[in-house]
Amino acid sequence: MTVVVGVRRAGQCVLAADRLAVDSNGTTMEVVKLTHIGDAIAGVAGSTALLPIVRRIEPPAIEDGDEWAQHLAERITADAKAAGVVDGDGDMRGVVLLARGGSMWELSDNVALPIRVDYHAIGSGAATAFGALHARLGDVLPLPQWAGYGVAAAVRHVVDCGGGRDMLGT
């Protein structure tokens, strides 16, 4: 159970996430859900088994951002399926929020969706985070503070979010 938030402005992005995770036995634990992929940053929502797969990914040598992200989506999906990190339909069990420079993408099963707005969230706390981010849209806050509002709102109001918090920037 997760919230991963991404915000951007002036060619920079910040991702923030809670740390609460629940394993297949229902045991709660704290997990760092953010990682680096070369010069990019990524946050994972869904199965905690997707985290080591994302952490091992090597970034492709592709200049175009959307092609670069699509390549990563396909590679992460292939590795997740090979490792059995799939749902009942055979789709990758999880979502990745990816940021590089001033761009963001949501990666799901073989797809990299470009995020064209200045904020985005994934995970069970996404709807609450979206509300908090939108409420502060007119404020000119430092990116870490803005991202932190989204995570804090989800942690406070969504029972499935909690634990410590982490943040990474591009």
C-alpha positions, -999 to 999 in steps of 0.1 A, spaced: 0 0 0 17 31 -13 18 66 -23 44 79 -47 42 116 -57 60 134 -85 62 172 -90 81 193 -115 90 228 -123 117 246 -143 133 214 -157 135 196 -124 114 168 -107 111 156 -72 96 122 -62 84 115 -27 70 83 -12 58 67 20 75 36 33 46 14 44 45 -20 27 25 -52 33 39 -86 24 18 -115 10 12 -127 46 -2 -94 57 28 -83 77 36 -46 76 71 -33 71 90 -2 60 105 -3 25 123 25 5 102 27 -27 124 53 -45 156 45 -64 179 59 -91 181 45 -127 212 62 -141 204 100 -141 167 93 -135 147 85 -104 118 61 -100 92 52 -74 74 19 -72 38 12 -62 23 -23 -61 42 -55 -54 74 -50 -33 89 -78 -55 90 -52 -83 115 -30 -63 147 -51 -68 138 -55 -105 136 -17 -109 168 -12 -89 187 -35 -112 176 -19 -145 203 -4 -166 192 28 -184 193 26 -222 215 49 -243 186 66 -260 183 104 -263 146 108 -269 129 109 -235 96 91 -245 115 64 -264 139 60 -234 110 56 -210 92 32 -233 123 10 -235 124 10 -197 87 1 -195 93 -29 -218 124 -40 -200 109 -37 -165 78 -56 -176 98 -84 -192 120 -88 -161 89 -87 -138 72 -114 -159 103 -135 -159 104 -132 -121 67 -141 -117 57 -106 -105 24 -108 -123 -13 -106 -114 -40 -132 -123 -42 -119 -159 -4 -122 -164 2 -84 -163 30 -68 -143 20 -64 -107 29 -28 -100 34 7 -114 65 29 -117 66 67 -116 97 77 -135 114 111 -137 143 123 -157 153 159 -160 120 178 -161 100 149 -175 78 123 -158 62 90 -170 40 64 -155 52 29 -164 28 0 -164 26 -33 -183 48 -25 -214 36 11 -215 52 44 -206 26 72 -204 41 107 -205 29 129 -177 22 163 -192 10 181 -160 32 194 -132 22 168 -106 13 131 -105 7 103 -80 5 65 -80 -6 39 -55 -35 35 -31 -30 70 -17 -29 87 -52 -63 103 -51 -57 119 -17 -23 131 -28 -37 146 -60 -61 166 -39 -34 180 -17 -11 187 -47 -39 205 -65 -48 225 -34 -12 239 -33 -9 244 -71 -11 282 -69 15 284 -42 51 287 -53 66 261 -29 100 245 -32 95 212 -50 104 190 -20 78 208 2 51 205 -25 58 168 -30 58 163 8 23 178 10 10 151 -12 26 122 7 16 138 41 -20 140 30 -21 103 19 -4 92 51 -28 111 72 -60 101 54 -54 68 38 -51 38 61 -29 19 37 -2 46 36 23 54 64 57 48 78 87 70 71 90 92 40 117 94 13 124 120 -14 147 121 -44 152 148 -70 166 150 -106 
